[in-house]
Amino acid sequence: MRTMLARVALILSLLVPVWFLAAALGTKFGLWSWRTGLGVMIVQWGPRILIGTAVLGLIALVVVLARAPRAGWQAALVALLIPALGLGYLFGVRGQSADIPPIHDVATNIDDPPTYSPALLAVREGEGANPVAQLSAPITSLPAYQGPRFAPLQGKTLGQIGHEAYPEVRTLTVAATPADAFAAAQAEIEAQGWTLVGAEPASGVIEATAETFWFGFKDDVAVRVRPAPGGGSLIDMRSTSRVGLSDLGANAERIEDYLDDVEDRLGED
């Protein structure tokens, strides 16, 4: 019976990663909404499943080790370790999110950010995506940021919060001509595997949509290339999530990595 308990605990623990994979990939392939996959299956039920299987694994380990013969202790140990590692990762993400502002729209230039075309805005609106707000808007004036939870952010604009949180997200200045910088910017978007929405060399604006692997979350990006005073080019970028209040820093990381790659592509690192 003790060995059987250890085996059952192990089987249930091995099914835990399957649950999380199903939540993510089911969302990606449209089997259910992101609110179900992320909000219900992971945020609501994920911790309960992890704690439940961890407790079962611990009980199985204690029972098996209580007296000889101690056959099955390896299975019980693995049954405990799998959910324990999952809980550690989950608490790590929660700790990280506590240090990240609850925003999902980040730009290099908050005073004059790149803008999205009416066509892309229409696509976002048709999907019920987050509205694209003015980065100069006081954050507590936006509908998504009402209530006492956001009181510490009062008096700051959406753009200011992003700039304070991500000081490395700034306009990239390169020596390359605007034409060369534009070509490098578009080539890097294609190299990233993002879906190109539009590219207008005359205005220097490129639009694309990035999609995450697991959940298939879509974030829209706008890249703008302009001549720099005295020569060279200025490259600005904006990245905006379609769903969710906080992006857990994904948009800022995307901008930093992309601009670093463009700089490398131009040989100006």
N, C-alpha and C positions, 0 to 999 in steps of 0.2 A: 504493500500500500504506500509505503514511503517513497519507493522508487517510482511508482505510478504518479504520485503527487508531483515529484520533481519533473517528470516528463510532461505532465499537463502544464505545469508552470512554464516550462521551456517552450512548448508549442504556442501558448498564448503570448509569450514575450516575442517570439519570432513573428507573430502576426501584427505586432505593434507597428513596425516599419511599413508593413503592407497598408495599414490604415492611413498612415500619413502620406504615403505615396498615392494612394487612391484619392485622398482629399485634394492633393495638388494636381495630379494629372486629370482627375475628373473635372476640375475647374478649367484646366487648360483646354480640354477637348469639348467643353460645353455640356457636360453631363449634368451639371448643376451650377448655380451661380457662385461667384466668389464669396458672397456672404455665407453660403452654405459650406463651401469647401474650407475657407479660412476661418470665418466667424464661428460656425457651429462645430464642424468636425475637428478643427485644430484648437482654436482659442477656448471654446467651451468644453468639448469632450476630450481633447488631447491630454490636458493635465490629469483628468480623472482616470483615463485609461492608463496613463503612465504610473500614477500612484497605485492604482489597483493591482497592476501586474507586478510592480515592485514589491508591494506588500505580500502578494502571493509567492513571489520568488524568495523573499526573506523567510516566510513561514516554512516553505519547502526546504530551504537550506538548514534552518534550525532543527526541523524534524529529522532530516537525514543525518545530521551530525550529532544528534542527541545520544545515540547509542550505536554500537556496532551490530551488524555490518553497515558500513556507511556508503554503500553503493548508491550512485546517482547524485553525489554531491557536486560533481562537475556540471551536470545539467542544471541543478538548482542555482549554482553560482552564476552561470551564464544567464539564466532566467532573471536573476536579480540585476546583473550588470547592464543588460540591454535597456530596460526602462530607466535605470539610474543615470545612464549616460544621456538618455533623452531628456530627463528632467534637468540635468546639468546644462544641456544646450538651451533648453527652454528658458531657464532662469537667466542664462547669459544674455539671451536676446532681449528679455524683459529689462534687464539691467542696462543694456545698451540703449534701448528705446527711452529709458528714463532720462538719459543725458542728451537726447536728440529732440529738437523742437518739433512740434506736431504740424509740420508743413509738408507740402508735396509739390511746390513750385519754386525752382531755384534758377537764378540767372547770374551771369558774370557782371552785368551792368544793370544795376537796379534803377538808375536814373533814366536810362534810355534802353530798356531791354528789347531783344528781338521779339517780334510779334508773330502770331500765327495767322495764316490766311483765313478768309471767310469760309473757304471750302473745308479746311481741317477743323475749324471751330464747329461747322455744321455736323461733321462726322461725330465729334465729341458730344454735341448736344443730342444727336440722334441715338447715341448709346447711353444717354443719361449719365455722362461722365462729370467729373468735377468741373464746375465753371472756372474759366480762366480769369482770375481777378487782376486788377491793377496792382503792381508791386508797391505802388506808393500809397495804397489804401491802408488805413489803420486796421490791424488784424482783428480787433474786437468789433469792427463794424461789419465784418463779413458774416453771413448767416451760419457758417460752419463753426464759428468761434464764439458762440454765445454761452454764457453761464460762468459760474465762479471758477471753474477749472482753468479758464484762460485769463483770469484776472492778472496774474503776474506779467502777462504779455501786453497789458494795456499801455497805450502811449507809443507803441512801436508799430512800424509798418511791416507788411509781409516781407518786403525786400530787406529791410534792416535786420530782421530776425535771421534771414538766410545768410546775410553777410557776416553777422556776428558769429553764427554757428560754423560757417565754412569759410574761413579767411583765405583759403587757397583758391577759391572759386573767383577768379578775376579775369578781366579781358586779357587775351593773349596778343602781344605785340610781336610781329615778325618782320624780318627785313625783306621778305619776298614780296613781289608785286601782288596787287589784288587778284589778278588773273591766276597766277600760280598758287596763291593761297586758297582761292576758291576751288581750283582743281584738286588740291591736296585735301581740302575739307570734304569734298564730295567723294573722293576716292576712299577716304577713311570711313565715311558712313557706309559705303558699300562693303568695305573690309570688315566692319563690325557686324554685318549681316542684318542691319536695320532695313525696314521697308522704306524706300525712297518715295516721298509724297510729291515733292516738287523741287526744282532747282532753277533759279533765275539768275544767270550771270549778270544781267543788267542791274539788278537790285542787290546782288550779292547774297541773296537769302536762299538757304536750303532747308527743307522740311523733311522730317522722317519720323517713323514710329519704331520704337524699340519694344521688344517683347521678351519677358522673362521666360526662362526655360520651364520651371516647374509649374507655376500657376497660369502662365500665359498673360500676366498683367502687362498692359500696354502703357507706355509712357511716350508722349510726343516731344520731339526736340525741334528747335529752330536754331540754325547757325547763320550768322550774318558776318560777311566779310566786307570791310570798308577801307578806303585809303587812310593811312595814318598821316598826321601832320608831319611834314618834313620827309616823307617817304616811307615805304614799307606798308604794312597792313595791320589792321585791328580785327581780331576775330572774337566775336561774342557768341555766347550760346545760352539757350534756355531749355530746361527740361521739366516737364510737367506731367505728373501721374494722372491717369484717367479715373482711378478709383482709390479710395482710402484717404484717411485724414493725414496720417504720417507715412512717409516713404522710407523710414528707418535709414535715412542718409543715402538712399540709392541714387537719387537724381544728382546730388553733389558729387558722388563718386564717379558717376557716369561722365559728368562734365570734365572733371579733373583728368580722368584716364583718356578721354577722347582728345582733349587739347594737348596732352602730353604726346599722344600718338601722332597728332597732326604736326606738332613741332619736330618730332623725330623724322617724320616723312619729309619735311622741308629741310632737314639737316641743320636745324637750329637749336638742338638741345644743348 
